Amino acid sequence: MSWRSAERRARDRSVVGADVTFAALLLRNIAVKPLRSALTALAVAIGVAAGITIGVVTHSLRESAVQILSLGHADFSVSQEGVSDVLSSAIDEGELERISALDGVASVIGVLIAPVDLDADNPFFLQIGIDPRGLAEFGVRVVEGVPFSPTAPNEIMLGYRAAVNLGRSVGDEMTIGDNTYRVVGLFATDQEFGDAASMLPLVTLQAQERKPGDVTLAFVRVDAGYDADEVRADLEQEIPQLVTVRTVEEFGRVDRNLELLGAADTAATMITLAFGVIIVTNTMLLTFTERIREFGVLRAIGWSRRRVMAAVMGETMLVSIGGAAVGVALSYFGVEVLRRLDTFRGLLEPDYTFAVFGRALLTAVGIGAFGAVYPALRAALLVPLEALRRE
């Protein structure tokens, strides 16, 4: 008897041995080819990491845009239509007057928003220009000090979070760019993004930004008895260059970057799934070819086709779930690298929710299930006698 035949018989005995449980068989088969299993898990990990990283980035940037559009306590927000970035929106005084004149509009607050790279810890610090007469309507509470005057060139208010972050209090001076201000008050908005920002007279910020008469966004409140959606429809029909937003799902209407990010997220997920499935399928087909005789033995000793399929699927799922765990770790480091880049500093605040880990698990299960189904079917449909003839 040749050494190859002896090896084959020894392997057959290990397959049919009474001490080999179903779970132990799965683990043994994974351990037999550790490098191949590790590379398969790595392929899954890369797919999971890519999907999670893009998803976390998209979600974080969307949340930043959502908070900007939600600064005013209003029934809906108004922006210029077709802008690539919500902060590049421009609404002029004439358009604000036309909005105010619409039936059902109770009030309109126009604000100019200008982000500034204040320092390393505050790379995306918001300056909000607003007429102080509209502070209460905008949902601003002065919690210390007084509001700035309408035309003051050097007065500023800080959100209470910004004051803590910057170590400033009422009466202190602070420099933003080429301008020095005196902090005259602290405010709260009950909105995290707003409370970490600054406010100053609208005309002052318009002059500094060279945008006389323009605002970035308008925040509209509707009279009692009027339907907000009907008022929105009238506004968009009357002033077609403007677009309104009321819900989170609609924020992509005013920021094409968000739509592109969402599309990129979907496309990346589909691509990573496709590549993962192809890699796993190829690996499991190679494994199937090497183990034809083993599957024949299992079928010969009474294993059903369903049990053989479960064995192949189970091995793949174990490897895929292991890859998912690695993928989550890779995505965490990837996001941490991205948030330190100048492009994302201050904008990217990752939120690792249960949905993130659920997405990782679903991606891994999807790759494993689709990648293993064809090899599993081939293993289950083997004719035992023909399989046992294989060397």
N, C-alpha and C positions, 0 to 999 in steps of 0.2 A: 504494500500500500504506500503510495507516494505521500510526501509531507503535505502537499496541497489537499489531498483527500482527507488526511488526518485532521488538518485544520478545519476543513469543511464539516467533518463529523463532530468535532468538538463544538463548533459554533451551533450546529443543529441541536446538540444536547443542551446547550445553554438556553436555547430558545424554548425548548419543551420542558425544561427542568421545573419541578414542582415548586421550587423556592422562588421562582421568578413571577412576581405579581405584575398586573397590568401597569401600574405606576412605575415599578422598578424597571420594567422593560423599556418604557419611554425614556427614563433617565439614562439607562444604559446605552440606548441607541444614540442619544445626544452626546454622551461622553466618548463613544467609540471614535468619533471624528471631531475632536475638540476644535481644531482650526476651522473646519468647515462650518461648524455650528457657530463659532465666534464671528466669522465673517458674515454669515447670514444674519445674526443678531445685529451686527454693525450696520448692515444695509437697512434693516428695519429702524435702527436707532437714527440713522441719518435722515430717513424719511420723516420720522416722528419729530426730530429736532427742527427740521426745516419748517414743517407744518406749524409746530407750536411757536417757534420764534416769529414767523410772519404773523401768526394770529395774535400773539401778545403785542407786537409792535402796532398792528392795525388797530387793535382794541384801545391801546394807550393813546395813540394819536387821535382816534375818534373821540375818546373821552375828553381830551384837551379841547378839541373843537366844540364839543357839546357844551363844556363848561363856559367857554367864551360866549357861545350863542345863548346861554341860559343866565347870563349875568343879571339882566333886568328881570324883576318879578312881573312878567307881562303875560298876556294871553298868547302872543306869538311874536316872533322876531322877523325883521325885514332886512334883506341884504340885496346887493346888486346881483343880478343874474349873470351866470356864466363865468364867474371868477374861479381861478384855479385854487385860490387860498382865501378863506373867509376874511383874513386881515387885509386883503387887497381890495375889499369892497369899498365903494365910494357912493354915498347918497348926498345930494346937495340940498340946500335950503329950500329950493322950490319944490322938490319932491317931498320933503317933510311937510310942507304946507299943504300939498295936495293930499297927503295921507290924512292929515288932521281934519280936512274938509269932508272926508268920506262919511256917509251915514253909518252910525254905530260905533265910531271911534271916540272913545272917551279921552284918551291922552296918548301922546307920542313923545318918547324920550330918545333923542339922538345922541349917540356917544361916539367919540373918536378913540380908537384903541391903537396904541403904538408900543410894541414890545421893544425892550432894550436889554443888551447884555450888560448887566450891572456889575457883576463880578463873577468869580469862579463858582460861588455857591448860588448865585441867582442869575443864570445865563438867559432866562426868559422872563424878565420882570416886566409886568404890564403897567403902562401908564394909561389911565382912562380919563379922557377929557369929557367933562359934563358940566352943564349949567347947574350951579348949586341950588337953584330953585326947583330942580327936578330930582334932588337926592332922595327925598322921602318917597316920591312916586317910583323911583328906581329901586326901592327896597333897601336904601342905605340908612343905617342908624349911626349917628355920631355918639360914640361911647365915651369919648374924652376930648376936651378942647372944644373948638368951634369949627364950622365949615369955612372954607376959603371964600373970599369975596369973588364976584363974577368976573372981574378983569384983573385980578392980582397976578403980577408976572412972576412972583417968587414964593407963592404959598402952595402948600401941598398937604394932602391928608394921606395917611397910611392905613391900610387894613391892619387889624390888630395882629394877625399872623405875620404880616410883613414887618411890623414894628418889633416883634419879638425876634424874628430872623435877622434883622439888620441892627438890632440893639439901639433903636431910636425911640424917643418919646416926644411928647408935645414940647415945643420950644427948641428942639435940636435942629441943626442944619444938616442937610445931606446934598450930595452932588450927583446928578444924573447927566452923563455926557458933559456938555459944556455949561450946564445950568446948575446953579446952587439955589436950593429952596429952604424955607423954614417950615418945619412940621407944625401945623396949626391945630390938627385934630387927628383922632383915630376913629375908624369906623368899622362896622360889622355888616355883613350882607347875608349871613347864614349860607354862604356858598364858598367852598374852600378856595377855589381859584380867585374869586373876588377879594376874599379876606387876605390874600397874599399879594395883593396888587396895590397900586397907588392911584389917587385921584387928584386932579387939578382942574382949574377953569378950562372950559372947552375952548374959548378964544385963545388962551395962552398956548395950549397944545397945538391948536390949528396953526398958529403963527410959527411955532417951533418946527412943525412938520411940513410947513409950506403947503397947507391944505385949507386955505380960507373958505369958510362956509360949508365944508364937507364933514360928514361923519362916516364912521365905518358901518354901524348898525343902527337900526331904529327898533325900539321896543314898544309895542302897541298894547294898550288895554281897551277892552270892548265895553260899551255901555251895557247896563243890565237890560235884559230882554232881547238882546241881539245874539245871534249865533256867530261864534268866532270864525267858523269855516266859511260862512256866507260872506262875512266881512273880508276875509282873506281872498276869496274868489273875486269880489268886487275890486279889491286893491290891485290884484294881478291883472285884471282886465283893464282897469283904468290906467295903470302905470306898468306896462308890460316889461320894462327894463328892470323891474324889481321882482323878487321872489320871497315868499313867506315860508316860515318854518314853525311848526308847533310841536312835533313829536321827535323823539330820538331817531326814528327810522327815516325821517325826512331831511336830516342834516346834510346828507349827501347832495341835496338839491343846491346848496349854496357853496359847496366846496368840492370841486371836481377831483381834487387830490384824494378825498375820502372815497369817492366812487372807484378811482383807480386802485387805491389800496385794497378795497374790498374785492375787486376783480382779481387783483394779483394774489390775494389770499386764497380765493377759490381755485385759481389756476394752479398755484403752487401746490395746494393740497392734492389736486387731481394728478399732477405730474409726479409728485413723490409717491402717491399710491400706485400709479402705473409702474414706475421704475421698481418700487419695492416688490410688487406682485411678480414682475418679470424675473427679478433676481431670485426670489424665493421659489418660484416655479422651476426655474432651471436647476437650482440646488436640489430640490426635492426629487426632480426627475433623475438626476444623477444618483442620488441616494437610492431611489427605487431600482435603478438598473443594477447597482451593486448588491442589492438585497433581494433580488428576485427569488433566489432559493429560500431565503428566510421566510418570505411571505408564503411560499409554497408549503413549507413545513407548518406554518401556523394554520393555513387552510386545511392541511391534511389531518391535523390533530383536532379539528372541529371548530376552529374559529370561524365565525360567520363573516360574511362580507362587511356587514355593518361594523363589526368589531375591528376588522383590519383597517377600514376607513378611519375609525375613531383613533386607532393607534397612530396612523400617519398624521391626521389632523392634530392630535394631541401633542406630538413631538413638535410640530410646526408652531403651535400656539405657545408652548413653553418657551421656545427660542424667541418668538416674536414679543412676548411679554417681557422677557429679559432685555431684549433690544429696546423696548419702550422705556424701561427704567433708565437705561443708558441715554436714550434720546432726551428724556426730561432733563437730565444733568447737563447734557450738551447744550440744550436750548437755554438753560439758565445762564451758563457762561457766555453763550452767544449774545443774549439780551444785555448782559452786563457790559460786554464790549461795546455794543451799539450805543448804549445810553451814555457812554463816555466820549463818543464822537461829537465834534462840534455841531454837526447837523441835527443831532437829537438832544443835545444837552438842554435840560429844563422842560422838554416836551415829552420825553419818554419816561413814564413812571409805571413800570410793569406791575400788573396785578395778577398774582398767581392764584386764581380761584379754582374751585372744584371743577369748573368747566374745562380748565386747561388740562388737568389730569385726566378728565373724562375724554377729552379729545385725543390725548396720547394713547389711551387704552383702545379707543375706537379705531384709531389709525393702525395700531399694531394688530388688532383683531382682524381688521379688514384686509391688511396685507397678508397675514397668516392664512386666513380663511380662503381668500381667492387664490393665493399662491399654492395652497396645498390640495385644492379640490381635484385637479386633474391627476396629479400623481396618486392621490388616495383612491380615485376611481380605478386607475390602472392596476393598483395593488389589489383592490377588492375583486376585480374581474379576472384575476389570474386563474388559470386551470392548474390545480395542484400538481398533477402528474407532469405536465410540461415544465412547470417551474422547478420541480425537483431534479429534472434532468440537467439543469444548468450547473456548470462548474462555478 
